[in-house]
Amino acid sequence: MKHFTTSHFLNVDNPDPKELHRIEILTKGDRFKDLGGLFAVLPPGREVPYHFHQNRESVIIALAGEAVEIIEGKEMIFRQGDVICIPPGEKHGLANRSDKEFRYIEFFTYPPALADFVEVKPS
């Protein structure tokens, strides 16, 4: 078992406030075979490129701030307390268009994000 307190992640410093900051919080080292997790800080004006995963499933939980989630070309506001579930093959991206950091936690099935990450051009 691994226990998280979301309030802990509200106080994590971003070492470079102009860049996306990610911390693995759940790994195979924690004895999970098919589940990973990360905490991220997305600074104002930054984005996660529009992409999809061939096999990975994700659950993203907004902890603080506001961002725009682009899913299959449609934009939706993603705010503190919102949860988004993304199945394999669904195109998505994340943009922080606000003037404050956006903080979130993501849990996902393996393979790890980069091994299954396919960037696409928005249509």
N, CA, C and O atoms as CSV, one atom per row, in Angstrom:
chain,resi,resn,atom,element,x,y,z
A,1,MET,N,N,0.835,-1.179,0.000
A,1,MET,CA,C,0.000,0.000,0.000
A,1,MET,C,C,0.879,1.242,0.000
A,1,MET,O,O,1.975,1.247,0.560
A,2,LYS,N,N,0.382,2.283,-0.633
A,2,LYS,CA,C,1.053,3.571,-0.581
A,2,LYS,C,C,-0.015,4.615,-0.290
A,2,LYS,O,O,-1.095,4.597,-0.881
A,3,HIS,N,N,0.297,5.521,0.624
A,3,HIS,CA,C,-0.667,6.529,1.053
A,3,HIS,C,C,-0.202,7.910,0.620
A,3,HIS,O,O,0.964,8.260,0.804
A,4,PHE,N,N,-1.110,8.701,0.042
A,4,PHE,CA,C,-0.806,10.065,-0.393
A,4,PHE,C,C,-1.730,11.035,0.318
A,4,PHE,O,O,-2.886,10.716,0.597
A,5,THR,N,N,-1.224,12.197,0.605
A,5,THR,CA,C,-2.032,13.318,1.070
A,5,THR,C,C,-1.887,14.400,0.015
A,5,THR,O,O,-0.789,14.917,-0.193
A,6,THR,N,N,-2.963,14.745,-0.645
A,6,THR,CA,C,-2.860,15.698,-1.741
A,6,THR,C,C,-2.338,17.051,-1.273
A,6,THR,O,O,-1.702,17.767,-2.048
A,7,SER,N,N,-2.594,17.411,-0.024
A,7,SER,CA,C,-2.105,18.702,0.480
A,7,SER,C,C,-0.573,18.773,0.444
A,7,SER,O,O,-0.010,19.861,0.313
A,8,HIS,N,N,0.100,17.634,0.557
A,8,HIS,CA,C,1.564,17.607,0.472
A,8,HIS,C,C,2.029,18.198,-0.858
A,8,HIS,O,O,3.008,18.943,-0.900
A,9,PHE,N,N,1.331,17.867,-1.940
A,9,PHE,CA,C,1.745,18.291,-3.275
A,9,PHE,C,C,1.478,19.772,-3.541
A,9,PHE,O,O,2.006,20.336,-4.500
A,10,LEU,N,N,0.672,20.394,-2.708
A,10,LEU,CA,C,0.417,21.831,-2.870
A,10,LEU,C,C,1.625,22.662,-2.450
A,10,LEU,O,O,1.747,23.826,-2.834
A,11,ASN,N,N,2.521,22.061,-1.658
A,11,ASN,CA,C,3.684,22.785,-1.133
A,11,ASN,C,C,5.010,22.392,-1.768
A,11,ASN,O,O,6.054,22.904,-1.365
A,12,VAL,N,N,4.996,21.492,-2.753
A,12,VAL,CA,C,6.225,21.067,-3.416
A,12,VAL,C,C,6.763,22.209,-4.268
A,12,VAL,O,O,6.029,22.795,-5.064
A,13,ASP,N,N,8.041,22.525,-4.102
A,13,ASP,CA,C,8.661,23.585,-4.893
A,13,ASP,C,C,8.977,23.104,-6.303
A,13,ASP,O,O,9.392,21.962,-6.502
A,14,ASN,N,N,8.779,23.976,-7.267
A,14,ASN,CA,C,9.182,23.709,-8.640
A,14,ASN,C,C,10.585,24.298,-8.796
A,14,ASN,O,O,10.743,25.516,-8.704
A,15,PRO,N,N,11.608,23.471,-9.030
A,15,PRO,CA,C,12.983,23.981,-9.109
A,15,PRO,C,C,13.211,24.982,-10.247
A,15,PRO,O,O,14.102,25.826,-10.154
A,16,ASP,N,N,12.413,24.896,-11.322
A,16,ASP,CA,C,12.497,25.866,-12.411
A,16,ASP,C,C,11.075,26.315,-12.725
A,16,ASP,O,O,10.384,25.669,-13.513
A,17,PRO,N,N,10.629,27.414,-12.120
A,17,PRO,CA,C,9.232,27.844,-12.238
A,17,PRO,C,C,8.751,28.121,-13.664
A,17,PRO,O,O,7.559,28.343,-13.876
A,18,LYS,N,N,9.660,28.110,-14.644
A,18,LYS,CA,C,9.243,28.333,-16.030
A,18,LYS,C,C,9.078,27.031,-16.802
A,18,LYS,O,O,8.639,27.047,-17.952
A,19,GLU,N,N,9.424,25.901,-16.182
A,19,GLU,CA,C,9.385,24.602,-16.862
A,19,GLU,C,C,8.443,23.636,-16.164
A,19,GLU,O,O,8.217,23.732,-14.958
A,20,LEU,N,N,7.893,22.697,-16.942
A,20,LEU,CA,C,7.080,21.618,-16.392
A,20,LEU,C,C,7.935,20.814,-15.423
A,20,LEU,O,O,9.070,20.457,-15.738
A,21,HIS,N,N,7.389,20.530,-14.245
A,21,HIS,CA,C,8.107,19.763,-13.226
A,21,HIS,C,C,7.289,18.516,-12.911
A,21,HIS,O,O,6.114,18.610,-12.555
A,22,ARG,N,N,7.916,17.347,-13.044
A,22,ARG,CA,C,7.244,16.075,-12.764
A,22,ARG,C,C,8.041,15.273,-11.754
A,22,ARG,O,O,9.272,15.265,-11.774
A,23,ILE,N,N,7.320,14.602,-10.874
A,23,ILE,CA,C,7.924,13.714,-9.879
A,23,ILE,C,C,7.162,12.390,-9.930
A,23,ILE,O,O,5.940,12.369,-9.786
A,24,GLU,N,N,7.880,11.293,-10.134
A,24,GLU,CA,C,7.229,9.980,-10.048
A,24,GLU,C,C,6.834,9.728,-8.608
A,24,GLU,O,O,7.651,9.884,-7.700
A,25,ILE,N,N,5.587,9.338,-8.392
A,25,ILE,CA,C,5.112,9.092,-7.030
A,25,ILE,C,C,4.666,7.646,-6.820
A,25,ILE,O,O,4.435,7.215,-5.690
A,26,LEU,N,N,4.549,6.912,-7.910
A,26,LEU,CA,C,4.173,5.507,-7.826
A,26,LEU,C,C,4.923,4.779,-8.925
A,26,LEU,O,O,4.738,5.075,-10.106
A,27,THR,N,N,5.758,3.839,-8.552
A,27,THR,CA,C,6.603,3.160,-9.523
A,27,THR,C,C,6.528,1.648,-9.329
A,27,THR,O,O,5.935,1.156,-8.369
A,28,LYS,N,N,7.135,0.935,-10.249
A,28,LYS,CA,C,7.214,-0.520,-10.088
A,28,LYS,C,C,7.988,-0.879,-8.818
A,28,LYS,O,O,7.772,-1.941,-8.234
A,29,GLY,N,N,8.888,0.008,-8.394
A,29,GLY,CA,C,9.610,-0.198,-7.137
A,29,GLY,C,C,8.697,-0.231,-5.929
A,29,GLY,O,O,9.065,-0.749,-4.875
A,30,ASP,N,N,7.501,0.326,-6.085
A,30,ASP,CA,C,6.493,0.276,-5.016
A,30,ASP,C,C,5.673,-1.006,-5.080
A,30,ASP,O,O,4.697,-1.174,-4.349
A,31,ARG,N,N,6.088,-1.910,-5.972
A,31,ARG,CA,C,5.500,-3.238,-6.149
A,31,ARG,C,C,4.191,-3.233,-6.924
A,31,ARG,O,O,3.417,-4.187,-6.843
A,32,PHE,N,N,3.940,-2.171,-7.673
A,32,PHE,CA,C,2.775,-2.157,-8.540
A,32,PHE,C,C,3.208,-2.640,-9.917
A,32,PHE,O,O,4.148,-2.097,-10.499
A,33,LYS,N,N,2.533,-3.652,-10.439
A,33,LYS,CA,C,2.906,-4.235,-11.724
A,33,LYS,C,C,2.414,-3.416,-12.904
A,33,LYS,O,O,3.128,-3.276,-13.897
A,34,ASP,N,N,1.215,-2.876,-12.814
A,34,ASP,CA,C,0.570,-2.259,-13.969
A,34,ASP,C,C,0.127,-0.822,-13.731
A,34,ASP,O,O,-0.628,-0.269,-14.531
A,35,LEU,N,N,0.587,-0.206,-12.637
A,35,LEU,CA,C,0.124,1.135,-12.298
A,35,LEU,C,C,1.300,2.034,-11.964
A,35,LEU,O,O,2.188,1.660,-11.198
A,36,GLY,N,N,1.294,3.221,-12.547
A,36,GLY,CA,C,2.292,4.241,-12.241
A,36,GLY,C,C,1.592,5.516,-11.828
A,36,GLY,O,O,0.377,5.647,-11.977
A,37,GLY,N,N,2.365,6.459,-11.306
A,37,GLY,CA,C,1.771,7.724,-10.919
A,37,GLY,C,C,2.803,8.826,-10.900
A,37,GLY,O,O,3.988,8.592,-10.663
A,38,LEU,N,N,2.326,10.044,-11.159
A,38,LEU,CA,C,3.223,11.190,-11.096
A,38,LEU,C,C,2.484,12.408,-10.576
A,38,LEU,O,O,1.261,12.512,-10.672
A,39,PHE,N,N,3.260,13.322,-10.023
A,39,PHE,CA,C,2.777,14.638,-9.630
A,39,PHE,C,C,3.424,15.615,-10.591
A,39,PHE,O,O,4.585,15.439,-10.960
A,40,ALA,N,N,2.685,16.656,-11.009
A,40,ALA,CA,C,3.252,17.617,-11.945
A,40,ALA,C,C,2.806,19.041,-11.609
A,40,ALA,O,O,1.721,19.284,-11.081
A,41,VAL,N,N,3.711,19.971,-11.948
A,41,VAL,CA,C,3.417,21.401,-11.873
A,41,VAL,C,C,3.583,21.939,-13.290
A,41,VAL,O,O,4.663,21.846,-13.874
A,42,LEU,N,N,2.503,22.503,-13.841
A,42,LEU,CA,C,2.528,23.094,-15.174
A,42,LEU,C,C,2.476,24.615,-15.006
A,42,LEU,O,O,1.439,25.168,-14.640
A,43,PRO,N,N,3.605,25.292,-15.276
A,43,PRO,CA,C,3.658,26.746,-15.088
A,43,PRO,C,C,2.763,27.503,-16.072
A,43,PRO,O,O,2.370,26.952,-17.100
A,44,PRO,N,N,2.444,28.748,-15.764
A,44,PRO,CA,C,1.670,29.568,-16.698
A,44,PRO,C,C,2.349,29.617,-18.071
A,44,PRO,O,O,3.571,29.723,-18.176
A,45,GLY,N,N,1.531,29.540,-19.108
A,45,GLY,CA,C,2.052,29.629,-20.471
A,45,GLY,C,C,2.663,28.351,-21.014
A,45,GLY,O,O,3.095,28.331,-22.166
A,46,ARG,N,N,2.715,27.291,-20.233
A,46,ARG,CA,C,3.318,26.022,-20.686
A,46,ARG,C,C,2.216,25.034,-21.028
A,46,ARG,O,O,1.055,25.209,-20.656
A,47,GLU,N,N,2.618,23.976,-21.757
A,47,GLU,CA,C,1.636,22.961,-22.122
A,47,GLU,C,C,2.262,21.580,-22.218
A,47,GLU,O,O,3.478,21.437,-22.341
A,48,VAL,N,N,1.413,20.574,-22.160
A,48,VAL,CA,C,1.778,19.196,-22.467
A,48,VAL,C,C,1.287,18.992,-23.898
A,48,VAL,O,O,0.101,19.187,-24.167
A,49,PRO,N,N,2.168,18.604,-24.824
A,49,PRO,CA,C,1.781,18.515,-26.245
A,49,PRO,C,C,0.567,17.613,-26.467
A,49,PRO,O,O,0.316,16.675,-25.710
A,50,TYR,N,N,-0.162,17.921,-27.509
A,50,TYR,CA,C,-1.306,17.121,-27.931
A,50,TYR,C,C,-0.766,15.761,-28.373
A,50,TYR,O,O,0.150,15.689,-29.192
A,51,HIS,N,N,-1.334,14.689,-27.832
A,51,HIS,CA,C,-0.788,13.356,-28.055
A,51,HIS,C,C,-1.833,12.291,-27.728
A,51,HIS,O,O,-2.959,12.600,-27.338
A,52,PHE,N,N,-1.433,11.037,-27.895
A,52,PHE,CA,C,-2.242,9.921,-27.413
A,52,PHE,C,C,-1.307,8.807,-26.987
A,52,PHE,O,O,-0.111,8.829,-27.279
A,53,HIS,N,N,-1.868,7.843,-26.297
A,53,HIS,CA,C,-1.129,6.658,-25.871
A,53,HIS,C,C,-1.812,5.446,-26.507
A,53,HIS,O,O,-3.039,5.343,-26.514
A,54,GLN,N,N,-1.016,4.552,-27.028
A,54,GLN,CA,C,-1.573,3.380,-27.698
A,54,GLN,C,C,-2.233,2.406,-26.722
A,54,GLN,O,O,-3.248,1.791,-27.053
A,55,ASN,N,N,-1.669,2.262,-25.528
A,55,ASN,CA,C,-2.182,1.274,-24.577
A,55,ASN,C,C,-2.519,1.842,-23.198
A,55,ASN,O,O,-3.309,1.255,-22.459
A,56,ARG,N,N,-1.937,2.947,-22.866
A,56,ARG,CA,C,-2.046,3.498,-21.517
A,56,ARG,C,C,-3.423,4.087,-21.226
A,56,ARG,O,O,-4.025,4.738,-22.080
A,57,GLU,N,N,-3.912,3.850,-20.013
A,57,GLU,CA,C,-5.120,4.468,-19.486
A,57,GLU,C,C,-4.675,5.428,-18.384
A,57,GLU,O,O,-3.753,5.121,-17.628
A,58,SER,N,N,-5.331,6.597,-18.290
A,58,SER,CA,C,-4.916,7.601,-17.307
A,58,SER,C,C,-6.102,8.149,-16.535
A,58,SER,O,O,-7.213,8.265,-17.050
A,59,VAL,N,N,-5.827,8.483,-15.278
A,59,VAL,CA,C,-6.748,9.233,-14.436
A,59,VAL,C,C,-5.968,10.442,-13.952
A,59,VAL,O,O,-4.938,10.295,-13.294
A,60,ILE,N,N,-6.453,11.645,-14.273
A,60,ILE,CA,C,-5.760,12.882,-13.915
A,60,ILE,C,C,-6.640,13.655,-12.944
A,60,ILE,O,O,-7.826,13.869,-13.196
A,61,ILE,N,N,-6.041,14.071,-11.826
A,61,ILE,CA,C,-6.762,14.768,-10.765
A,61,ILE,C,C,-6.161,16.161,-10.615
A,61,ILE,O,O,-4.975,16.297,-10.312
A,62,ALA,N,N,-6.971,17.192,-10.825
A,62,ALA,CA,C,-6.512,18.580,-10.687
A,62,ALA,C,C,-6.459,18.944,-9.206
A,62,ALA,O,O,-7.458,18.828,-8.495
A,63,LEU,N,N,-5.284,19.388,-8.744
A,63,LEU,CA,C,-5.103,19.734,-7.334
A,63,LEU,C,C,-5.199,21.231,-7.066
A,63,LEU,O,O,-5.736,21.640,-6.037
A,64,ALA,N,N,-4.689,22.047,-7.973
A,64,ALA,CA,C,-4.685,23.500,-7.763
A,64,ALA,C,C,-4.568,24.207,-9.099
A,64,ALA,O,O,-3.890,23.727,-10.008
A,65,GLY,N,N,-5.226,25.338,-9.215
A,65,GLY,CA,C,-5.142,26.136,-10.425
A,65,GLY,C,C,-6.166,25.726,-11.454
A,65,GLY,O,O,-7.138,25.032,-11.155
A,66,GLU,N,N,-5.927,26.171,-12.679
A,66,GLU,CA,C,-6.846,25.932,-13.777
A,66,GLU,C,C,-6.045,25.784,-15.065
A,66,GLU,O,O,-5.083,26.517,-15.299
A,67,ALA,N,N,-6.447,24.840,-15.888
A,67,ALA,CA,C,-5.816,24.637,-17.186
A,67,ALA,C,C,-6.901,24.280,-18.194
A,67,ALA,O,O,-8.071,24.131,-17.841
A,68,VAL,N,N,-6.499,24.149,-19.441
A,68,VAL,CA,C,-7.413,23.730,-20.500
A,68,VAL,C,C,-6.974,22.348,-20.947
A,68,VAL,O,O,-5.831,22.158,-21.360
A,69,GLU,N,N,-7.867,21.394,-20.866
A,69,GLU,CA,C,-7.614,20.045,-21.369
A,69,GLU,C,C,-8.225,19.990,-22.762
A,69,GLU,O,O,-9.400,20.306,-22.947
A,70,ILE,N,N,-7.424,19.587,-23.735
A,70,ILE,CA,C,-7.906,19.453,-25.102
A,70,ILE,C,C,-8.064,17.956,-25.352
A,70,ILE,O,O,-7.081,17.214,-25.332
A,71,ILE,N,N,-9.286,17.517,-25.585
A,71,ILE,CA,C,-9.573,16.105,-25.801
A,71,ILE,C,C,-10.263,15.952,-27.149
A,71,ILE,O,O,-11.350,16.485,-27.372
A,72,GLU,N,N,-9.610,15.212,-28.043
A,72,GLU,CA,C,-10.131,14.997,-29.397
A,72,GLU,C,C,-10.518,16.328,-30.044
A,72,GLU,O,O,-11.555,16.430,-30.701
A,73,GLY,N,N,-9.670,17.351,-29.851
A,73,GLY,CA,C,-9.856,18.642,-30.486
A,73,GLY,C,C,-10.803,19.597,-29.772
A,73,GLY,O,O,-10.924,20.754,-30.176
A,74,LYS,N,N,-11.473,19.141,-28.724
A,74,LYS,CA,C,-12.411,19.993,-27.981
A,74,LYS,C,C,-11.771,20.431,-26.671
A,74,LYS,O,O,-11.136,19.635,-25.979
A,75,GLU,N,N,-11.947,21.706,-26.341
A,75,GLU,CA,C,-11.358,22.262,-25.121
A,75,GLU,C,C,-12.351,22.248,-23.972
A,75,GLU,O,O,-13.542,22.505,-24.146
A,76,MET,N,N,-11.828,21.943,-22.797
A,76,MET,CA,C,-12.631,22.032,-21.579
A,76,MET,C,C,-11.765,22.598,-20.458
A,76,MET,O,O,-10.568,22.319,-20.387
A,77,ILE,N,N,-12.366,23.381,-19.599
A,77,ILE,CA,C,-11.648,23.929,-18.447
A,77,ILE,C,C,-11.464,22.804,-17.437
A,77,ILE,O,O,-12.398,22.054,-17.154
A,78,PHE,N,N,-10.273,22.692,-16.903
A,78,PHE,CA,C,-9.894,21.646,-15.943
A,78,PHE,C,C,-9.462,22.365,-14.671
A,78,PHE,O,O,-8.404,22.994,-14.638
A,79,ARG,N,N,-10.282,22.272,-13.621
A,79,ARG,CA,C,-10.069,23.028,-12.386
A,79,ARG,C,C,-9.819,22.114,-11.194
A,79,ARG,O,O,-10.083,20.912,-11.227
A,80,GLN,N,N,-9.300,22.734,-10.143
A,80,GLN,CA,C,-9.083,22.042,-8.870
A,80,GLN,C,C,-10.314,21.212,-8.512
A,80,GLN,O,O,-11.440,21.710,-8.521
A,81,GLY,N,N,-10.079,19.936,-8.195
A,81,GLY,CA,C,-11.158,19.036,-7.819
A,81,GLY,C,C,-11.707,18.215,-8.970
A,81,GLY,O,O,-12.394,17.220,-8.739
A,82,ASP,N,N,-11.420,18.611,-10.212
A,82,ASP,CA,C,-11.891,17.851,-11.371
A,82,ASP,C,C,-11.039,16.607,-11.569
A,82,ASP,O,O,-9.860,16.581,-11.217
A,83,VAL,N,N,-11.649,15.587,-12.133
A,83,VAL,CA,C,-10.968,14.327,-12.455
A,83,VAL,C,C,-11.296,13.989,-13.902
A,83,VAL,O,O,-12.456,14.035,-14.313
A,84,ILE,N,N,-10.270,13.650,-14.668
A,84,ILE,CA,C,-10.449,13.245,-16.067
A,84,ILE,C,C,-9.892,11.836,-16.227
A,84,ILE,O,O,-8.799,11.532,-15.749
A,85,CYS,N,N,-10.660,10.973,-16.908
A,85,CYS,CA,C,-10.221,9.608,-17.204
A,85,CYS,C,C,-10.035,9.507,-18.716
A,85,CYS,O,O,-10.941,9.839,-19.480
A,86,ILE,N,N,-8.863,9.050,-19.143
A,86,ILE,CA,C,-8.526,9.020,-20.566
A,86,ILE,C,C,-8.203,7.584,-20.985
A,86,ILE,O,O,-7.266,6.981,-20.462
A,87,PRO,N,N,-8.980,7.033,-21.932
A,87,PRO,CA,C,-8.702,5.682,-22.420
A,87,PRO,C,C,-7.605,5.684,-23.478
A,87,PRO,O,O,-7.262,6.744,-24.000
A,88,PRO,N,N,-7.048,4.519,-23.805
A,88,PRO,CA,C,-6.050,4.437,-24.860
A,88,PRO,C,C,-6.597,4.963,-26.185
A,88,PRO,O,O,-7.774,4.788,-26.501
A,89,GLY,N,N,-5.717,5.612,-26.954
A,89,GLY,CA,C,-6.080,6.088,-28.273
A,89,GLY,C,C,-6.752,7.443,-28.310
A,89,GLY,O,O,-6.874,8.029,-29.386
A,90,GLU,N,N,-7.195,7.967,-27.168
A,90,GLU,CA,C,-7.868,9.266,-27.155
A,90,GLU,C,C,-6.831,10.380,-27.173
A,90,GLU,O,O,-5.962,10.440,-26.302
A,91,LYS,N,N,-6.922,11.262,-28.164
A,91,LYS,CA,C,-5.966,12.368,-28.291
A,91,LYS,C,C,-6.276,13.421,-27.232
A,91,LYS,O,O,-7.433,13.765,-26.991
A,92,HIS,N,N,-5.202,13.929,-26.599
A,92,HIS,CA,C,-5.388,14.915,-25.541
A,92,HIS,C,C,-4.116,15.735,-25.327
A,92,HIS,O,O,-3.022,15.326,-25.716
A,93,GLY,N,N,-4.281,16.871,-24.717
A,93,GLY,CA,C,-3.168,17.749,-24.363
A,93,GLY,C,C,-3.634,18.661,-23.238
A,93,GLY,O,O,-4.819,18.699,-22.906
A,94,LEU,N,N,-2.707,19.382,-22.663
A,94,LEU,CA,C,-3.012,20.226,-21.507
A,94,LEU,C,C,-2.290,21.553,-21.667
A,94,LEU,O,O,-1.088,21.577,-21.932
A,95,ALA,N,N,-3.008,22.655,-21.510
A,95,ALA,CA,C,-2.409,23.982,-21.657
A,95,ALA,C,C,-2.773,24.844,-20.453
A,95,ALA,O,O,-3.938,24.936,-20.067
A,96,ASN,N,N,-1.759,25.472,-19.869
A,96,ASN,CA,C,-2.003,26.408,-18.768
A,96,ASN,C,C,-2.007,27.816,-19.356
A,96,ASN,O,O,-0.951,28.393,-19.615
A,97,ARG,N,N,-3.187,28.354,-19.559
A,97,ARG,CA,C,-3.338,29.695,-20.121
A,97,ARG,C,C,-3.572,30.739,-19.033
A,97,ARG,O,O,-3.831,31.905,-19.335
A,98,SER,N,N,-3.484,30.329,-17.783
A,98,SER,CA,C,-3.706,31.245,-16.664
A,98,SER,C,C,-2.392,31.898,-16.251
A,98,SER,O,O,-1.356,31.669,-16.875
A,99,ASP,N,N,-2.438,32.705,-15.204
A,99,ASP,CA,C,-1.223,33.345,-14.692
A,99,ASP,C,C,-0.724,32.671,-13.413
A,99,ASP,O,O,0.147,33.207,-12.729
A,100,LYS,N,N,-1.280,31.482,-13.086
A,100,LYS,CA,C,-0.869,30.726,-11.899
A,100,LYS,C,C,-0.492,29.301,-12.295
A,100,LYS,O,O,-0.899,28.816,-13.350
A,101,GLU,N,N,0.278,28.640,-11.452
A,101,GLU,CA,C,0.635,27.235,-11.689
A,101,GLU,C,C,-0.609,26.360,-11.695
A,101,GLU,O,O,-1.603,26.651,-11.030
A,102,PHE,N,N,-0.527,25.286,-12.461
A,102,PHE,CA,C,-1.545,24.238,-12.431
A,102,PHE,C,C,-0.864,22.991,-11.883
A,102,PHE,O,O,0.150,22.553,-12.427
A,103,ARG,N,N,-1.406,22.418,-10.817
A,103,ARG,CA,C,-0.833,21.235,-10.188
A,103,ARG,C,C,-1.796,20.065,-10.317
A,103,ARG,O,O,-3.003,20.208,-10.123
A,104,TYR,N,N,-1.236,18.901,-10.648
A,104,TYR,CA,C,-2.091,17.734,-10.807
A,104,TYR,C,C,-1.339,16.449,-10.470
A,104,TYR,O,O,-0.110,16.407,-10.429
A,105,ILE,N,N,-2.127,15.409,-10.232
A,105,ILE,CA,C,-1.614,14.049,-10.046
A,105,ILE,C,C,-2.206,13.205,-11.164
A,105,ILE,O,O,-3.375,13.349,-11.521
A,106,GLU,N,N,-1.378,12.326,-11.708
A,106,GLU,CA,C,-1.856,11.410,-12.740
A,106,GLU,C,C,-1.477,9.983,-12.355
A,106,GLU,O,O,-0.329,9.704,-12.009
A,107,PHE,N,N,-2.444,9.099,-12.421
A,107,PHE,CA,C,-2.201,7.668,-12.269
A,107,PHE,C,C,-2.466,7.030,-13.624
A,107,PHE,O,O,-3.423,7.387,-14.311
A,108,PHE,N,N,-1.611,6.078,-14.005
A,108,PHE,CA,C,-1.708,5.504,-15.342
A,108,PHE,C,C,-1.257,4.059,-15.338
A,108,PHE,O,O,-0.477,3.626,-14.490
A,109,THR,N,N,-1.775,3.322,-16.320
A,109,THR,CA,C,-1.337,1.945,-16.504
A,109,THR,C,C,-0.049,1.955,-17.310
A,109,THR,O,O,0.183,2.862,-18.108
A,110,TYR,N,N,0.779,0.955,-17.103
A,110,TYR,CA,C,2.010,0.833,-17.873
A,110,TYR,C,C,1.677,0.328,-19.259
A,110,TYR,O,O,0.661,-0.353,-19.402
A,111,PRO,N,N,2.447,0.607,-20.283
A,111,PRO,CA,C,3.840,1.024,-20.243
A,111,PRO,C,C,3.974,2.490,-19.822
A,111,PRO,O,O,3.032,3.275,-19.934
A,112,PRO,N,N,5.169,2.836,-19.336
A,112,PRO,CA,C,5.405,4.211,-18.899
A,112,PRO,C,C,5.095,5.221,-19.997
A,112,PRO,O,O,5.089,4.887,-21.182
A,113,ALA,N,N,4.842,6.439,-19.593
A,113,ALA,CA,C,4.368,7.506,-20.478
A,113,ALA,C,C,5.207,7.665,-21.745
A,113,ALA,O,O,4.654,7.688,-22.844
A,114,LEU,N,N,6.503,7.774,-21.618
A,114,LEU,CA,C,7.327,8.073,-22.787
A,114,LEU,C,C,7.388,6.923,-23.776
A,114,LEU,O,O,7.537,7.150,-24.977
A,115,ALA,N,N,7.276,5.700,-23.295
A,115,ALA,CA,C,7.336,4.550,-24.192
A,115,ALA,C,C,6.073,4.443,-25.047
A,115,ALA,O,O,6.090,3.782,-26.085
A,116,ASP,N,N,4.996,5.072,-24.633
A,116,ASP,CA,C,3.691,4.916,-25.262
A,116,ASP,C,C,3.158,6.261,-25.753
A,116,ASP,O,O,1.976,6.358,-26.083
A,117,PHE,N,N,3.976,7.281,-25.809
A,117,PHE,CA,C,3.595,8.669,-26.117
A,117,PHE,C,C,3.714,8.920,-27.616
A,117,PHE,O,O,4.798,8.791,-28.185
A,118,VAL,N,N,2.592,9.283,-28.261
A,118,VAL,CA,C,2.587,9.566,-29.693
A,118,VAL,C,C,2.052,10.991,-29.877
A,118,VAL,O,O,0.851,11.228,-29.746
A,119,GLU,N,N,2.951,11.941,-30.181
A,119,GLU,CA,C,2.538,13.320,-30.373
A,119,GLU,C,C,1.849,13.462,-31.726
A,119,GLU,O,O,2.272,12.861,-32.714
A,120,VAL,N,N,0.771,14.270,-31.764
A,120,VAL,CA,C,0.021,14.512,-32.996
A,120,VAL,C,C,-0.225,16.010,-33.141
A,120,VAL,O,O,-0.198,16.752,-32.159
A,121,LYS,N,N,-0.463,16.441,-34.366
A,121,LYS,CA,C,-0.803,17.831,-34.637
A,121,LYS,C,C,-2.302,18.014,-34.417
A,121,LYS,O,O,-3.093,17.196,-34.884
A,122,PRO,N,N,-2.711,19.085,-33.705
A,122,PRO,CA,C,-4.167,19.338,-33.546
A,122,PRO,C,C,-4.806,19.548,-34.908
A,122,PRO,O,O,-4.206,20.128,-35.813
A,123,SER,N,N,-6.041,19.065,-35.035
A,123,SER,CA,C,-6.735,19.215,-36.329
A,123,SER,C,C,-7.674,20.395,-36.327
A,123,SER,O,O,-8.333,20.662,-37.332
